[in-house]
Amino acid sequence: MTPTTLCLRTRRGQTSITVVLLAPPPPAREPPPPVSLLPHSPAGAPTVPLTITPPLAIAEPSWASINRGILICDDCCSVHRSLGRHISQVKSLRRGFWNAQQLKMVQNLADSSANNIWEHSLLDPSHGKLGRRKPAPTDPVHPNKAKFIRDKHQMLAFVYRPGKDDRQLAEGDTSLQLHSSCRTPNTETSLRLLSLGANPNYWHPERGTGPLHVAARAGQALQAELLMVYGADPSRPDRAGLTPIQHARWVRQLELLDVRRKWQTCRCA
């Protein structure tokens, strides 16, 4: 600091005093905000931070399986991608481009513990003697995690299967339940029905609509996203000749006007 000379007048004369002015202490720094995982989005599109827990308790997952509703690490991603996109639709959280509805759907499913759908028999106490163990995060990818992932997602070895006496989930009834579920915000129920074989293009014989028409008419954008992931046809008209796009326009749901968008996985190395 540059010294400053001040002149003070007293009764006996003038006295010069050199004063060094000290700079004020810097303001205390606020603690940094918690780091959120913000996937990239197209210019102008909002992003939503992911605050969800992945299946194997990974600290910072880098990938998401869109159609499974789970987050995965780099190692498990390599196994998921080897299964094929028809099994697991993998997308990067850091380098992939997401729109708001895609991200909300994944977050909604993960927050709803969608991973339990694919591990039902592992969580059921009545199946405790099957001798199957979920790999620990420290286990090697090959062969431990790789075999578990293939059994879980390709063979669907742990998904709930209704018994012969289970009339509630009779053949064909899951698609009818999906038709009803799509008018609600409960995407976890719809995913569970899809895992049981519900048809995303089911045609209701009395109402003349499919699940995607119902979701669009009800303004359930996340349900529409999930149905499209599983192959619902956005161009199929209902009995009145209206497509899901037209239903979305009718109820002024702007989020649903993009249902013809193609899903693409990222092209990351």
C-alpha positions, 0 to 999 in steps of 0.5 A: 500500500502507498503511505499517506502523509496527514498534517495535524495542527496542534496548539504548539504547531503543525505535526506531520504523521505518516499513516499507512492505510491498510486494505480492508480484509477480503470478504469471506468466501462462501462455500462452493455449491454442491456439484450437480450432474447437468447433462448437456442440452440443446441451446435454449433448452432447460436442464435438470440436475440429476440427484438420484442414486444409481443401482450399484451406489456409484458416486458419479454415474456417467451414463443412463439406460433410458429404457431401463430408467437407471444410471450406470458407470463407465464400466457397466456401460460397456456391458450395456452397449454390448447388449444392443440398443434393443436391450438397453438404450444407453446415453451419456449424461455428460456428453449426450444431448438431452431435452427436458422431458427425456431427463425428467423421465429418467429422473422420475423413474430412478427416483421411483426405484425403477431398478427394483423392477429388474431385480424383483426376485433378488429383493423378494425374501421368498427367493432368498435361497436361489443362491443369486448374489448382486455384485458389489461395487468393488467386484470386477466387471468381467466376469462378475458384473458382466454376467449379472448385467446380461442375466438382469437385462437380456434374460430378464432373470429377476423380473417378476413373473406372474404365476398360473393362479395370478388372475390379476396379470392374466395374458393381455391384461397388462396391456389394458392396464398400461392403457389406463396407467398412461393417463396418470403421472406414475411412470414406474407403474407403466414401466413395470407393465412394459417389463411384463410384456405390455404392448405399447401399441395396444388398441383398446377395442371399445375406446379406439385409442392406444396408450400414446393417445391416452398419454397425449390427451391427458397431458402426460409428457413423461408417459409419452416419452416412455411409450416412445422408448418402447416403440409406441407409434406416434403417427398412428391415428385413433378411431376418430382419425387423430394422432397423438400429436393432434391430441397434444395440440388439442389440449395445448401440451407443448411438451408433447408436440415433439413426440416424433423426435427420434431417440439417439444415443450419444457418439462418445468414445 
